[in-house]
Amino acid sequence: MSGPLFELSLLFAQGAQPAAGGNPLLSTLVTFLPIIILFYVLMILPKQQEEKKRKRMLDAVKKNDRVLTQAGIYGTVVSVNQDAGKVVVRIDDDKGVKVEFSKAAIVQVVDPAADKEKEKSKAAEAV
């Protein structure tokens, strides 16, 4: 059995055993430090970046934005109350139905231009 992964495992196995008169705590730390760093880079850092992006999106919500809520309801923002963290969303233009949501319930701000492009492509496929 040879290869880079096998050699890496041997390196870690050798590093886990303290040298004569060495500090076993230090060798254990050296062994697990790359694993901790890898865990942080692969798991925690992307989640933090995603949360920052979501917070910026919610802070940028303004009147007349088209949004999608967690409940799957599409609507247009009528008003935003930054202090209370609430938005009023109009979900039916004909009847003027408005619903008040928490800002945290907004999943996505929908780009109207993208919606029109999707509708055009669906119409073209149907013909």
FENKA-V420850 format. One record per pair of residues at least 12 apart in sequence whose C-alpha atoms are under 8 Angstrom apart, sorted by the first residue. I is the first residue (numbers start at 1). GAP is how many residues later the second one is. D is the distance in whole Angstrom. If there is no record, write none. Layout:
i=I gap=GAP d=D
i=I gap=GAP d=D
//
This chain:
i=12 gap=19 d=6
i=15 gap=12 d=6
i=15 gap=13 d=8
i=15 gap=15 d=7
i=15 gap=16 d=6
i=16 gap=12 d=6
i=16 gap=15 d=6
i=57 gap=52 d=8
i=58 gap=45 d=7
i=58 gap=46 d=8
i=58 gap=48 d=7
i=61 gap=19 d=8
i=61 gap=48 d=8
i=62 gap=15 d=7
i=62 gap=17 d=7
i=62 gap=18 d=7
i=63 gap=13 d=8
i=63 gap=14 d=5
i=63 gap=15 d=5
i=63 gap=16 d=6
i=63 gap=17 d=7
i=64 gap=12 d=6
i=64 gap=13 d=5
i=64 gap=14 d=6
i=65 gap=12 d=5
i=65 gap=44 d=7
i=65 gap=45 d=8
i=66 gap=43 d=6
i=66 gap=44 d=5
i=66 gap=45 d=7
i=66 gap=46 d=7
i=67 gap=39 d=7
i=67 gap=40 d=8
i=67 gap=41 d=6
i=67 gap=42 d=4
i=67 gap=43 d=5
i=68 gap=38 d=6
i=68 gap=39 d=6
i=68 gap=40 d=5
i=68 gap=41 d=6
i=68 gap=42 d=7
i=69 gap=36 d=5
i=69 gap=37 d=4
i=69 gap=38 d=5
i=69 gap=39 d=7
i=70 gap=35 d=5
i=70 gap=36 d=6
i=70 gap=37 d=6
i=71 gap=34 d=8
i=73 gap=18 d=7
i=74 gap=17 d=6
i=75 gap=14 d=6
i=75 gap=15 d=5
i=75 gap=16 d=4
i=75 gap=17 d=8
i=76 gap=13 d=5
i=76 gap=14 d=5
i=76 gap=15 d=7
i=77 gap=12 d=4
i=77 gap=13 d=6
i=78 gap=12 d=6
i=85 gap=17 d=6
i=85 gap=18 d=5
i=85 gap=19 d=8
i=86 gap=14 d=7
i=86 gap=15 d=6
i=86 gap=16 d=4
i=86 gap=17 d=5
i=87 gap=13 d=6
i=87 gap=14 d=5
i=87 gap=15 d=6
i=87 gap=16 d=6
i=88 gap=12 d=4
i=88 gap=13 d=6
i=89 gap=12 d=7
//
